[in-house]
Amino acid sequence: MTDPSSAGGLPAGTRIGRAALRVADLDETTVFYRDVVGLVVLDRDDETAVLGVAAGPGDADSAARAADADSDPVPLLVLTRDPDRPERGPTEAGLFHTAFRVPSRAALGEALGRVRDRWRLGGASDHLVSEALYLDDPEGNGVEIYRDRPREDWPVADDGTVQMATEPLDTEGVAAAAGEPTDAGDSGPADRVPLGTDLGHVHLEATSLSAFEAVYVDGLGFEVGMTGPDVRFVAAGGYHHHLAANTWRGRTTPAAGRGLAWFEVIVPDATALNAVRTRLDAVASGGDVDLAVDEREDGIAVTDADGIEVRVRTE
């Protein structure tokens, strides 16, 4: 496998953009991401809802907030009604979770309060680099809400690899942090996430970790971080992970049902985008991995062997 750092790889500043889900019940799922996760509904019609982060006064589902905001709204999630598509089957690859990253422990505490008041907490973990809450949306799509610890506090192995673990979370300490002022000034109404919230990473369920690496490491240019016999974490710019993939549930067939439709990888400039295109062409021409690469007006779209579409574009 090519070392992405020696081939240029993805530059620092690469990040995850939006994710899109196909859902059966658009109304119920939109309410969940608004009232439990705390996103703002930025746009909505009968078939699609776009949710994200916006500043300004108003009700948490008001698009007027986006128009009156002090800063531009940031879309993070696109929900599309697709009731005719079957439920995701038990053998299908696809989404493990989307991970919404909040900018402070106070914001994580507010998220914990919303989950406790309005939903069901599925799990909570201290990963050394981050503190995380886990839950499922109404259609069974995994959701993580997390906050990063400062980078200088992340444990690092002798080879420079960021180390993570899964330990019990101090949930009461997180809950107690809700509403506390922060240096970033990100406090706000507890019914919505503050400015600075983004989609920190996406975690996939793959049929093959070697095929995952061929596309996302050799092709896109992410660097491999922590690995295990059944999980891979990959990132750009020294982050703990922008993407992960696991084979814990033994998925064996490509994604075909509802759930993850696509997600974005955003690179800083056209030079980085062209480098991704070149690497993907090399992987596709090698013939070892089933890979489809299509041009889009704003970049390229890659559909991997698991039927997962990744859209790569510039800022």
HULIN-V207306 format. One line per field, one symbol per residue. ss: DSSP state (H for helix, E for strand, - for the rest). phi: phi as a letter, one per 30 degrees, with the letter a starting at -180 (. if undefined). burial: b if it has 9 or more other C-alpha atoms within 8 Angstrom, else e. Layout:
ss->???
phi->???
burial->???
This chain:
ss->--------------EEEEEEEEE--HHHHHHHHHHHH--EEEEE---EEEEEE---------HHHHHH-----EEEEEEEE----------E-EEEEEEEE---HHHHHHHHHHHHHH----EEEE---EEEEEEE-----EEEEEEE--HHH--E-----E----EE--HHHHHH---------------------EEEEEEEE---HHHHHHHHHHH---EEEEEE--EEEEE-------EEEE------E-----EEEEEEEEE--HHHHHHHHHHHHHHHHH-----EEEEE--EEEEE-----EEEEEE-
phi->.dddddcjiddejdadccbbbcbdcdddddeedddcdjdcddaabdcbbcbabacjdkddccddeddcddbddcdbbccbdbddddedddcddldcadbdccdadddddddddddddbabddaabccidabbcbacddciddbcbbbddeedcddbdddjddcbbbbddddddddddeiddbddicdaeddbddejdbcdabccccdbdddededdcdddjdcdcdbbdbabcbabiiddacbbbbbdcidbbddbddkdcabccccdadddddddedddddddddidbdbcbbdbeclbbbcddcicccccbcd
burial->eeebbeebbbbeebbbbbbbbbbbebeebbbbbbbbbbbbbbebeeebbbbbbbbbeeebebbebbebbeeebebbbbbbbbeeeeebeeebbbbbbbbbbbbbbbbbbbbbbbbbeeeebeebbbbbbbbbbbbbbeeebbbbbbbbbeeeebbbeeeebbbbeeeebeeeebbebbbeebeeebbeebbbbbeebbbbbbbbbbbebebbbbbbbbbbbbbbbbbeebbbbbbbbeebbbbbbbbeeebebbbebbbbbbbbbbbbeeebbebbbebbbbbbeeeebebebeeeeebbbbbbbbbbbbbbbbe
